[in-house]
Amino acid sequence: MADDPKEQAPAAEEQPDAEAGPPAGSVQIGDNVIAKIAYEACREIEGVHALGGATSRALSSLRGGEHRTTGVAIDLRGDVVDVDLTMVVSYGRSIPQVAQACRDTVRERIESITGLKVKAINVVVSDIFFPEAASADQGGQG
């Protein structure tokens, strides 16, 4: 039994070579970083008018500053992430197609940029945007 500890210690040739570089260490990616990646990925999808529900968008505009996580919630557990997206879709667009395009793009971006595994992406369409109504509102204010 006295020989067991010696047998389990790494041999000299098994130890990291100092010339090979420093030990790897660790990388931690914050929820906010993942949320920003998801936000930007969704904004690229045709048919996504805005992210977030009406209340969260209103609060974001009152707070001012950078709000590139509105409408995105992240649940990170180890190296697996779940994403919840809340969005407004433009009228005339297929909601299932827009949602799937968001899922595909968000998954690809998060996994390629962070190396994390995306387990689930849940999409909630909280509103629909009518371009004609926005044009009429702006025309009446001028």
Backbone torsions as a table, in degrees:
resi	resn	phi	psi	omega
1	MET	NA	-26.7	-179.8
2	ALA	-66.1	-24.3	-179.3
3	ASP	-82.9	-15.7	-175.7
4	ASP	-57.3	-48.7	-178.9
5	PRO	-59.5	-37.2	-179.7
6	LYS	-67.8	-37.1	-178.9
7	GLU	-68.2	-30.4	-177.6
8	GLN	-86.4	-17.3	178.3
9	ALA	-70.5	141.1	-178.9
10	PRO	-65.4	141.4	176.5
11	ALA	-70.0	162.6	-177.0
12	ALA	-57.8	-38.8	-178.9
13	GLU	-73.2	-15.8	179.3
14	GLU	-88.6	-16.1	-179.1
15	GLN	-74.3	150.7	-179.1
16	PRO	-58.2	137.7	178.4
17	ASP	-79.5	127.3	-178.3
18	ALA	-62.0	-28.7	-180.0
19	GLU	-76.3	-17.8	-178.6
20	ALA	-75.9	-11.9	178.6
21	GLY	117.9	173.2	-178.1
22	PRO	-71.5	159.4	176.3
23	PRO	-60.1	155.4	-172.7
24	ALA	-62.2	-42.8	-176.4
25	GLY	75.5	-157.3	-178.3
26	SER	-133.7	157.9	176.4
27	VAL	-127.2	127.9	176.2
28	GLN	-115.2	131.2	-179.3
29	ILE	-112.3	122.3	-177.6
30	GLY	-73.5	152.9	177.3
31	ASP	-54.4	-39.0	-177.5
32	ASN	-62.8	-36.4	178.6
33	VAL	-65.2	-45.1	-180.0
34	ILE	-65.0	-40.7	179.4
35	ALA	-63.0	-40.0	178.6
36	LYS	-66.0	-38.4	177.0
37	ILE	-62.2	-46.1	-179.8
38	ALA	-63.9	-42.2	179.8
39	TYR	-59.0	-51.2	-177.9
40	GLU	-64.4	-37.5	178.6
41	ALA	-63.0	-42.4	179.9
42	CYS	-67.9	-37.7	-178.6
43	ARG	-62.9	-21.1	179.6
44	GLU	-80.0	-13.2	-174.7
45	ILE	-83.2	126.6	177.5
46	GLU	-66.8	131.4	-178.1
47	GLY	106.3	-17.1	175.1
48	VAL	-86.5	110.1	179.7
49	HIS	-80.0	-43.7	-178.7
50	ALA	-157.4	161.5	173.8
51	LEU	-108.6	143.2	-178.9
52	GLY	99.0	157.7	174.3
53	GLY	-81.6	174.6	-178.1
54	ALA	-58.4	-42.1	-178.1
55	THR	-66.0	-47.6	-178.2
56	SER	-66.4	-35.4	177.2
57	ARG	-67.6	-39.2	178.9
58	ALA	-65.0	-44.0	178.8
59	LEU	-64.3	-39.8	178.8
60	SER	-62.3	-40.8	-179.5
61	SER	-68.2	-31.4	178.1
62	LEU	-72.1	-35.8	-178.3
63	ARG	-72.3	-29.8	-177.6
64	GLY	71.2	172.9	177.8
65	GLY	85.7	-163.0	-175.2
66	GLU	-83.4	124.4	-179.0
67	HIS	-135.1	59.0	-178.5
68	ARG	-90.0	24.9	174.7
69	THR	-129.0	1.8	179.3
70	THR	-58.8	129.4	178.5
71	GLY	86.4	4.6	-179.1
72	VAL	-124.5	126.8	174.6
73	ALA	-122.2	137.9	-176.0
74	ILE	-119.8	136.6	172.7
75	ASP	-124.2	102.1	-176.4
76	LEU	-103.6	123.5	178.1
77	ARG	-131.7	103.6	-176.6
78	GLY	68.4	-120.9	178.6
79	ASP	-110.9	23.8	178.2
80	VAL	-121.4	135.8	-175.8
81	VAL	-128.8	141.1	169.8
82	ASP	-111.0	142.0	-177.9
83	VAL	-125.1	132.9	172.8
84	ASP	-114.0	125.2	-180.0
85	LEU	-115.8	133.4	173.6
86	THR	-119.5	126.8	-173.5
87	MET	-144.4	166.3	173.2
88	VAL	-112.4	128.2	-178.3
89	VAL	-105.1	143.0	178.1
90	SER	-70.2	138.3	179.0
91	TYR	-58.7	139.7	179.2
92	GLY	95.6	-13.3	178.1
93	ARG	-88.6	147.6	175.5
94	SER	-73.9	114.1	-178.0
95	ILE	-60.8	-46.2	178.0
96	PRO	-60.0	-37.1	179.8
97	GLN	-69.9	-41.0	177.9
98	VAL	-64.1	-44.7	179.7
99	ALA	-61.1	-43.5	-179.6
100	GLN	-67.5	-39.3	176.8
101	ALA	-61.1	-40.4	176.8
102	CYS	-63.3	-47.1	179.4
103	ARG	-56.7	-49.2	-176.9
104	ASP	-62.2	-45.8	-177.2
105	THR	-69.1	-43.7	179.7
106	VAL	-62.4	-45.3	179.6
107	ARG	-59.1	-49.1	-177.1
108	GLU	-61.7	-44.8	-177.2
109	ARG	-67.2	-47.7	-178.6
110	ILE	-62.1	-46.5	-177.4
111	GLU	-66.4	-39.5	-177.9
112	SER	-75.6	-35.3	-177.6
113	ILE	-80.9	-40.3	-173.5
114	THR	-102.0	-23.8	-174.2
115	GLY	81.7	1.1	178.5
116	LEU	-79.6	158.2	176.8
117	LYS	-97.2	125.7	177.4
118	VAL	-89.9	119.6	-178.7
119	LYS	-85.5	-47.7	-176.8
120	ALA	-148.1	145.9	173.1
121	ILE	-129.0	110.6	-179.6
122	ASN	-98.7	134.3	-177.9
123	VAL	-118.5	128.8	173.8
124	VAL	-117.5	120.8	174.5
125	VAL	-93.8	109.0	-172.8
126	SER	-91.8	-15.1	-177.4
127	ASP	-163.9	167.6	175.4
128	ILE	-126.3	140.1	-175.9
129	PHE	-102.7	126.6	177.2
130	PHE	-104.5	107.3	-177.9
131	PRO	-58.4	-35.7	-179.7
132	GLU	-62.5	-40.4	-179.2
133	ALA	-65.0	-38.3	179.7
134	ALA	-68.1	-39.5	178.3
135	SER	-64.7	-41.6	179.5
136	ALA	-65.6	-39.8	178.8
137	ASP	-63.8	-41.8	-178.7
138	GLN	-70.9	-37.5	179.5
139	GLY	-64.9	-34.7	-179.3
140	GLY	-75.6	-18.6	-177.3
141	GLN	-88.8	-15.8	-172.5
142	GLY	-80.8	NA	NA
